[in-house]
């Protein structure tokens, strides 16, 4: 895979037409990223590092896999739909349910230490904007790290509850991610909260992830973003 060059830089192709894909097309940038294009412009010639980011519903995933296989490109999978579950790729796929670096470091900590809380009572609440229909990938990752069945995740999509009970500012009801973990042992309790407001953290984090990927020679196969975080590559 071509590395970052002073003259070529990184080209990113965004697959998808929803809110997240459009946000990335508008806001994804860094000193190394020279070009961010929609999937429809994939035939554009590029000699530097080229990354494909899938932020779509899955309709294009077969074409994306074929394209990445043909050109030996890295695919960053942001979707939580599981469309790549049965794919055995001949190219690197980075599974990335969240792109905010602070959040990813917290999730990596949970993944490595969550087993310490296996004997305690646990509760996980997550809240996203009302129009979010996909599975809560970050919440599911947290639940798995804590040994909590995903069926027990409490999901909130009601704006009134989000504003009045959870404390999401009204201006961020249309775009936010909130997670609250409660671990208890009788009269002793631990509460951990994460809050992401607005769209900027996703684009900023993805830029760092892409730059980190372009500095490495990833082997073909699936790579969990949390492993890359633990390795210090991002």
C-alpha positions in Angstrom: 0.0 0.0 0.0 1.5 3.4 -1.0 2.6 5.5 2.0 1.9 9.1 2.7 4.0 11.2 0.3 4.9 14.9 0.4 3.3 15.5 -3.0 0.6 12.9 -3.1 -0.9 12.8 0.4 -4.0 10.7 1.1 -7.1 10.3 -0.9 -10.3 9.2 1.0 -13.3 7.7 -0.8 -16.5 7.9 1.3 -19.2 5.3 0.7 -22.7 6.3 1.7 -25.3 9.0 1.3 -26.6 9.5 4.8 -25.9 12.1 7.5 -22.6 10.6 8.6 -21.2 10.2 5.1 -22.2 13.8 4.2 -20.6 15.1 7.4 -17.3 13.3 6.5 -17.3 14.6 3.0 -17.7 18.2 4.4 -15.5 18.0 7.4 -12.8 15.3 7.0 -9.4 17.0 6.6 -5.9 17.1 7.8 -2.5 18.2 6.6 -2.0 14.7 5.1 -5.4 14.3 3.5 -5.4 16.0 0.1 -8.6 14.7 -1.3 -12.0 13.5 0.0 -14.4 12.2 -2.6 -17.7 10.4 -2.8 -17.7 6.7 -3.8 -19.2 7.7 -7.2 -15.8 9.3 -8.1 -13.8 6.1 -7.3 -12.3 6.0 -10.8 -10.2 9.1 -10.1 -6.5 8.3 -10.6 -4.4 8.5 -7.4 -0.8 7.6 -6.7 -0.6 8.1 -3.0 -2.2 6.3 -0.1 -5.9 5.6 -0.8 -8.4 4.7 1.9 -12.0 3.6 1.5 -14.5 4.5 4.3 -17.8 2.7 4.4 -20.4 4.8 6.2 -23.4 3.5 4.2 -26.3 1.2 4.6 -24.6 -1.8 3.0 -26.1 -1.5 -0.5 -22.7 -0.9 -2.0 -20.7 -3.3 0.2 -20.3 -6.0 -2.5 -18.9 -3.5 -5.0 -16.7 -2.0 -2.2 -15.2 -5.4 -1.4 -14.5 -6.1 -5.1 -12.9 -2.7 -5.6 -10.7 -3.0 -2.5 -9.6 -6.6 -3.5 -8.8 -5.4 -7.0 -6.7 -2.4 -5.9 -5.4 -3.8 -2.6 -6.9 -0.9 -0.6 -7.7 -0.6 3.1 -11.4 -0.4 4.0 -12.4 1.4 7.2 -15.8 0.0 8.2 -17.9 2.5 10.2 -21.2 0.7 9.8 -22.6 -1.6 12.6 -24.9 -3.5 10.2 -22.6 -6.5 10.1 -22.5 -6.7 6.3 -18.9 -7.8 6.4 -19.4 -10.5 9.0 -19.0 -13.4 6.5 -16.4 -11.7 4.3 -12.9 -13.2 4.4 -11.0 -10.3 2.8 -7.8 -10.4 0.8 -7.2 -6.8 1.9 -7.2 -5.1 5.3 -10.5 -4.1 6.8 -10.4 -1.9 9.9 -13.6 -2.4 12.0 -14.3 0.9 13.6 -17.7 1.3 15.4 -16.5 4.7 16.8 -14.0 7.3 15.5 -13.6 9.6 18.4 -10.0 9.0 19.8 -10.9 9.7 23.4 -13.9 7.4 23.2 -11.8 4.7 21.6 -9.1 4.9 24.3 -11.8 4.5 26.9 -13.3 1.5 25.1 -9.8 0.0 24.8 -9.4 0.3 28.5 -12.8 -1.4 29.1 -11.9 -4.2 26.7 -8.6 -4.9 28.5 -9.9 -4.5 32.1 -13.7 -5.2 31.9 -13.3 -8.8 33.1 -12.4 -7.4 36.6 -16.1 -6.5 37.1 -17.5 -9.9 36.0 -18.9 -10.6 39.5 -20.8 -7.4 40.0 -24.2 -6.0 38.9 -23.9 -3.9 35.8 -26.1 -1.6 33.8 -25.4 0.2 30.5 -27.6 3.0 29.1 -26.9 4.5 25.7 -28.6 7.5 24.0 -28.4 8.7 20.4 -30.5 11.0 18.2 -34.1 9.9 17.6 -33.5 9.0 13.9 -30.7 6.5 14.6 -32.0 3.2 13.4 -28.7 1.1 13.3 -27.4 -0.9 16.2 -25.5 1.0 18.9 -22.0 -0.3 17.9 -20.2 1.6 20.7 -22.6 0.4 23.3 -22.4 -3.2 22.1 -18.6 -3.0 22.3 -18.8 -1.7 25.9 -21.3 -4.4 26.8 -19.2 -7.2 25.4 -16.1 -5.9 27.3 -18.1 -6.0 30.6 -19.7 -9.4 29.9 -23.2 -7.8 29.7 -25.6 -9.3 27.1 -26.4 -6.8 24.4 -30.1 -7.5 25.0 -29.7 -5.8 28.4 -28.5 -2.5 26.9 -31.0 0.3 27.7 -31.4 2.4 24.6 -33.0 5.9 24.7 -34.3 7.7 21.6 -36.9 9.9 23.1 -35.8 13.6 23.0 -37.8 14.6 26.1 -36.0 11.9 28.2 -32.7 12.8 26.6 -33.0 16.5 27.5 -34.8 16.3 30.9 -33.4 13.2 32.5 -30.0 12.6 30.8 -29.1 16.2 30.3 -28.4 16.4 26.6 -28.5 20.1 25.6 -31.4 20.9 23.3 -29.1 22.1 20.5 -27.5 18.6 20.4 -30.6 16.4 20.5 -30.3 15.9 16.8 -26.7 14.7 17.0 -25.1 13.1 20.1 -23.9 9.9 21.7 -24.2 9.3 25.4 -23.2 6.2 27.4 -23.6 5.5 31.1 -22.1 2.5 32.8 -23.2 1.7 36.4 -21.4 -1.1 38.4 -22.7 -1.9 41.9 -21.9 -4.1 44.8 -24.4 -3.5 47.6 -24.0 0.1 48.8 -20.9 0.6 46.7 -21.2 1.9 43.2 -19.1 3.2 40.3 -20.6 5.3 37.5 -18.8 6.1 34.2 -20.2 8.4 31.6 -19.2 9.3 28.0 -20.7 12.2 26.0 -20.1 13.2 22.4 -21.9 16.3 21.2 -22.1 17.4 17.6 -20.4 16.1 14.5 -16.8 17.4 14.6 -15.3 14.7 16.9 -16.1 12.0 14.4 -14.3 13.7 11.4 -11.3 14.8 13.6 -10.9 11.3 15.0 -11.3 9.6 11.6 -8.6 11.8 10.1 -6.1 10.6 12.8 -7.2 7.0 12.2 -6.6 7.3 8.5 -3.2 8.9 9.0 -2.2 6.1 11.4 -3.3 3.4 8.9 -1.4 5.0 6.1 1.8 4.7 8.1 1.5 0.9 8.6 1.5 -2.1 6.4 -1.6 -3.9 7.6 -1.9 -7.6 6.8 -5.0 -8.7 4.8 -7.9 -9.6 7.1 -10.0 -7.9 9.7 -8.5 -5.5 12.3 -10.3 -4.2 15.3 -9.7 -0.5 15.8 -9.3 -1.0 19.6 -6.3 -3.3 18.9 -4.7 -0.6 16.8 -5.3 1.8 19.6 -3.7 -0.5 22.2 -0.7 -0.9 19.9 -0.2 2.8 19.9 -0.6 3.1 16.1 -3.4 5.7 16.3 
